[in-house]
């Protein structure tokens, strides 16, 4: 990943693992949104949605929405790849569907979400972020079709 570009702030694997653990456990699973203030650069670029957003607040809002949609959240990091100042991690989130998610009313069912985050660091904080989520897989785990009807 770092071939052909200058790596400004390389992090070692241990520091990156610690950052990812805080992201998954503190900020998302435990809902301690203030952790994002320490994990993200104040002008962090988030390319996960239809349009890029900047700053810490969009991350807090998305995490709060996840926590409103799911209870009993558990997150497992399935794989972590570190390359200089960039890293990628595959994750699995499980929880009980208790609030609106992807236009679906709460089902009370257990759901599994899988995704991949790609991030770049500057001065020990995330400065760029991309998330790709398997929404289709989540819908299947809720036993719904993409149109919201029963299968």
N, C-alpha and C positions, 0 to 999 in steps of 0.2 A: 504494500500500500504506500509506503513512503518513498519508493523509487521515483526519481525525477522531481521530487519536491523537497524543500528544505524543512527539516524537522527542528522546530524551535524549542520545544519543551518536552523531551522524551520522559516517559515515566516508566519505572520498573513495574514488573508484573504484580508484585505484592501491593504497591500503592494503588494500582488499577483495580485489583481485586477488592481492596478496602473501599474504594469509591463505589464500585458496583454493588457491594453488599449494603452500603449505606443507602444507595439509591433504591434498591429493591425492598430492603427490610424497613428502614426508618421512614423514608419518604412515602412509599406506596403501601406496603403491608400494614405499617403502624399508623399511617396517616399524619406523620409529623412533617408537614409541608415546609416548615422552616428549615429543614435539612437542605432543601433546594437552594437556599440562600448561600450555603457553604459549598455546595457541589457545582453550582453553575456560575459562569461569569455573568455579570449584571446585564450584558448585552448579548447573551448566548443566542445563536441562530438556531431555530427549530424548523427543519424542512419536512416535518412529518405530515402536515396537513395539506390542504389544497393550495394554500398560499403560505409562504414563509412567515414566521413570527419571531420577534426578538424579545429578550428579557426573561426574567424568572417567572413572572406571573402566569404566562400561558402554561408552563409546566405544572404549576400549582393547581390551576383550574382543571387541567386534564386529569391529574391525579385525584383531585376531589371528585370529579365525575366518575372515575373508575371506582372509587370507594363508595359512591352513592349507588352505583349499579350492582356492586358485589360486596358481600359480607364474607367473613371467615377467609380472607385472602391469604394465600400462600404463594410465594414466588420462588422458583428454583432457577438458578443459572445453569444451563445445560452445557454451554461451551463459551469460553472466553479466548479471544485472539488479540494479542497486543503487538503493535508494530510502531515503535517510536512514540509519537504523540497521538496516534490513532488506535482505536480498539473497537472490536465488534463483539457482541454477546447475544447468544440465543437464549431465550428464556421461556418458561412455562408458568403461567399464572392459573391457579384454580381458586374457585370461590363459589358462593351461593348467589344466584341471580335474584336480587331483591329490589332492584330499581331499573328504570328504563336503560336499555342498551341497544344500540343499532336499530332504533325504531321499534323495539320489542318491549312490551309490557313485562313486568317481573313474572317469572315462572316459578320461582322458589327452587329451581333445579340447580344442581352442581354444574358448573361450566368449566371448561378448560380453554384458555387462550394461549396461543403460541405466537412468538414474534422474535424479531431480531432488531437490536439497536446498533447503530453505527455512530461513534462519537469521536470527536477530536478535542484534545486538551490544549490549554494555554495557561501557564503558571499554576498548574495543578487543578484547574477547574475546567468543566466542559464548556467549550466555546461554540461547537457545532454538534447538532444532534439530528439523527434520522431514525424513525421507528417504522417498521413494517410489521403489521399484525395480520394473522390468518383469521379474518372475520368469517370466512366461509366455514372453516373448521369449528369456530365458536358456535355458529348457527347450527351446525350439525350436532354439536354436543348438547345444544338446547332442544334438539329434535324438531327443528323448524327449517323450512325452505327459505330461500333468500327473499321471497315475497311475504314471509311472515305466516304462511299457512302451515297447518299440521302436515307432517309427512305420512 
